[in-house]
C-alpha cells in the first residue's frame, strides 16, 4: 500500500556511530516528476550530533528512516519529542520497490521513496504498549537462554550415562549434589538404574556453574514477570479470560498486536500473527504451501496458548474435528492458534471478552502471579518448510 506524495522531506540513514541525512524536494516539469536532493550532511550518532541534525532539518518536519537493528529507536524518540513526523520503513520493503542491491541502501534512495509515496511506514508502538513489548520480549530472550542452559545440562548428563529427570524439584537437588561431589549411598541404591559413571572434575565444575546460571535466570524471569503483571492494563485482563490464555501470554499478545485499528479485519490480524496460509496462484489454479511467518512473537504466543486451549471445553470440539480431518495435531493446533488470534483481535478492538470465561480465571493482585510457558521446540519452524 502506497502513502501520499510529499512536496519535500528528509531521509536518515542510521548506523551505529553515524547519521547520514538528506533534505529533498519534489520537482515537477512538463516531462516528468522527480526528486531533487538539496543537501546531504553527516552527523555523529550522539546527543550533540542529534542536536546539530535537528538544527539542520529546520522546517523539514516530515521524513523517513530505516529500522536498522536497535539503532533507530533512540533517534526516532528524540525527533518525535521535537515535533517531527518520522516514518520508519523496513529495509525489505525498499527492496521490493527498488530491487535487490549489493550495497547498503542510502539516504538518497530513502528520500526518493518517501517523497514519491512509494512505501508505507512500519508501526512503532509508544507508551504502555512499547514498555510492555520491551518487557515481554526481554522475558522471551531470558526463556531462550534458560532452554540453552537446560540443554547444556542434559548434554553433560547424557554423556555420563545419567537418565534422571533433572529439572523437577528432586532433579535439581540431585544436580546440586552431583556437582558438589556425588550422591549418598541410599540415593545411589534407589536410583541405580538411572545413574551413570562418576563425573570428572571438569564436568562437576561445568554442572555447578550451569545450575547456578539456571537459578539466576529463573529468578530474573520471575522479576520480569512481576513487573509485567504490575503494568497490565484492562485489555490484558480481558484477554486472560479466554481459555488457554494466561496473564503473561495475554500481555505478549496485547503488546505485539499494538494498535489493532491498523488491521482491516480479523483476517489481517491473523495473518500478522503468522497463521495465514501462503497462497500461490497461477491462472485459475491456487495452491497453499505452509504459512506466512508473520510476527514471530505472536506466532509463538498463540501456538503456546493453543496447546493449552485445545484441552478446554470451549475449544476441544473444534480442535478434535480438525485432528480427525487432517490427521495432524500440529496443523490443528495452528488452526486453533489462528482462531484465537481472531478472537483476541476482537477483544482488544471492542475492549471486552464476550465468550466463555475459563474456570480458573485470576485477576492480577500485585507480585504474586508467576506464569511459566512450555517449550515449543522446532514445531513452529517446521510448519513453514
Secondary structure, DSSP 4 states (H G I P E B T S, - for coil): ------SEEEEEEE-SSEEEEEEEEEEE-SS-EEEEEEEEEEEESSHHHHHHHHHHHTT--EEEEE--TTTHHHHHHHHHHTT-EEEEE-HHHHHHHH---SSPPPHHHHHHHHHTT---PPP---HHHHHHHHHHHHHHHHHHHHHHHHHHHHHHHHHTT----TTSHHHHHHHHHHHHT---HHHHHHTGGG--SPP-HHHHHHHHHHHHHHHHHHHHHHHHHHHHHHT--HHHHHHTTBTT--HHHHHHHHHHH--GGGSSSHHHHHHHTT-SEEEEEETTEEEEEEE----HHHHHHHHHHHHHHTTSTTTHHHHHHHHHHHS-HHHHHHHHHHHHHHHHHHHHHHSS--SPBPTT-----SS-----PPP-TTHHHHHT-
